[in-house]
Amino acid sequence: MSIILIYHNLPSRICALTHANDDGSYTILVNQNICHKRQLKAVLHELSHIERNDFTSEEQADLLEKMLHAHDEMDIDLSQFQFFIAI
């Protein structure tokens, strides 16, 4: 699965956000104004949403966030993703 990372100037309250693309790939916008550690954590969080297929879920976003935070985001199999950084 292809993941496109774009580092962008986002509001400080948003660490990252994800967009499902028409071709089956995903674009993750990462806040360029936060430290590398928070960027990494934010990307892992967004990958958890992708892995759980949250974008097609009927659940409300707030509920999905609570459910995701209740589980360990570090259990992600990164081998399933191909990363591309857009410059």
Sine and cosine of phi, psi and omega as CSV:
sin_phi,cos_phi,sin_psi,cos_psi,sin_omega,cos_omega
0.00,0.00,0.72,-0.69,-0.05,-1.00
-1.00,-0.02,0.73,-0.68,0.03,-1.00
-0.84,-0.55,0.85,-0.53,0.04,-1.00
-0.98,-0.21,0.85,-0.53,0.03,-1.00
-0.98,-0.19,0.80,-0.60,0.06,-1.00
-0.82,-0.58,0.85,-0.53,0.04,-1.00
-1.00,0.01,0.84,-0.54,-0.18,-0.98
-0.65,-0.76,0.40,-0.92,0.05,-1.00
-0.98,0.21,0.97,-0.23,-0.01,-1.00
-0.92,-0.38,0.35,-0.94,0.11,-0.99
-0.84,0.55,0.54,-0.84,-0.10,-1.00
-0.86,0.52,-0.43,0.90,-0.02,-1.00
-0.98,0.20,-0.19,0.98,-0.01,-1.00
-0.94,-0.33,0.89,-0.45,0.02,-1.00
-1.00,0.09,-0.61,0.79,0.02,-1.00
-0.25,-0.97,0.35,-0.94,0.12,-0.99
-0.52,-0.86,0.40,-0.92,-0.12,-0.99
-0.85,-0.53,0.59,-0.81,0.07,-1.00
-0.82,-0.58,0.79,-0.62,0.09,-1.00
-0.99,0.15,0.83,-0.56,-0.03,-1.00
-1.00,0.00,0.39,-0.92,-0.04,-1.00
-0.88,0.48,-0.44,0.90,-0.05,-1.00
-1.00,0.04,0.10,0.99,0.01,-1.00
1.00,-0.06,-0.12,0.99,0.07,-1.00
-1.00,0.06,0.09,-1.00,0.03,-1.00
-0.76,-0.66,0.57,-0.82,0.11,-0.99
-0.93,-0.37,0.80,-0.59,0.07,-1.00
-0.94,-0.34,0.88,-0.47,0.13,-0.99
-1.00,0.05,0.83,-0.56,-0.04,-1.00
-0.92,-0.38,0.73,-0.69,0.00,-1.00
-0.92,0.40,0.90,-0.43,-0.03,-1.00
-0.96,0.27,-0.15,0.99,-0.08,-1.00
-0.99,-0.12,0.09,1.00,0.03,-1.00
-0.94,-0.33,0.29,-0.96,-0.04,-1.00
-0.92,0.38,0.34,-0.94,-0.06,-1.00
-0.84,0.54,-0.64,0.76,-0.01,-1.00
-0.88,0.48,-0.70,0.72,0.03,-1.00
-0.93,0.36,-0.57,0.82,0.07,-1.00
-0.88,0.47,-0.73,0.69,0.00,-1.00
-0.87,0.48,-0.72,0.69,0.02,-1.00
-0.88,0.48,-0.64,0.77,0.00,-1.00
-0.91,0.41,-0.66,0.75,0.03,-1.00
-0.90,0.43,-0.69,0.73,0.05,-1.00
-0.87,0.49,-0.63,0.77,0.04,-1.00
-0.88,0.47,-0.72,0.69,0.01,-1.00
-0.91,0.42,-0.61,0.79,0.06,-1.00
-0.89,0.45,-0.56,0.83,0.07,-1.00
-0.89,0.47,-0.66,0.75,0.06,-1.00
-0.88,0.48,-0.68,0.74,-0.01,-1.00
-0.90,0.43,-0.75,0.67,-0.02,-1.00
-0.87,0.50,-0.58,0.81,-0.01,-1.00
-0.99,0.10,-0.03,1.00,0.01,-1.00
0.86,0.51,0.63,0.78,-0.04,-1.00
-0.92,0.40,-0.32,0.95,-0.08,-1.00
-0.96,0.26,-0.28,0.96,0.05,-1.00
-0.95,-0.31,0.08,1.00,-0.04,-1.00
-0.97,0.24,0.53,-0.85,0.06,-1.00
-1.00,0.07,-0.12,0.99,-0.01,-1.00
-0.94,0.35,0.45,-0.89,0.05,-1.00
-0.96,0.29,0.53,-0.85,-0.07,-1.00
-0.83,0.55,-0.67,0.74,-0.01,-1.00
-0.87,0.48,-0.66,0.75,0.01,-1.00
-0.92,0.39,-0.67,0.74,0.03,-1.00
-0.87,0.49,-0.67,0.74,0.02,-1.00
-0.88,0.47,-0.70,0.72,0.02,-1.00
-0.89,0.46,-0.66,0.75,0.01,-1.00
-0.91,0.42,-0.66,0.75,-0.02,-1.00
-0.92,0.39,-0.66,0.75,0.00,-1.00
-0.92,0.38,-0.34,0.94,0.03,-1.00
-0.98,0.21,-0.25,0.97,-0.01,-1.00
-0.93,-0.37,0.35,-0.94,-0.02,-1.00
-0.98,0.19,0.88,-0.48,0.00,-1.00
-0.96,0.30,-0.23,0.97,-0.05,-1.00
-0.99,0.15,-0.01,1.00,0.02,-1.00
-1.00,0.04,0.38,0.92,-0.05,-1.00
-1.00,0.10,0.71,-0.70,0.09,-1.00
-1.00,0.08,0.99,-0.11,-0.08,-1.00
-0.94,0.35,-0.26,0.96,-0.02,-1.00
-0.92,0.39,-0.29,0.96,-0.01,-1.00
-0.99,0.15,-0.14,0.99,-0.09,-1.00
-0.94,-0.34,0.60,-0.80,0.19,-0.98
-0.93,-0.37,0.83,-0.56,-0.07,-1.00
-0.98,-0.20,0.67,-0.75,0.08,-1.00
-0.75,-0.66,0.75,-0.67,0.02,-1.00
-0.97,-0.26,0.84,-0.54,0.03,-1.00
-1.00,0.04,0.76,-0.65,-0.02,-1.00
-0.92,-0.40,0.00,0.00,0.00,0.00
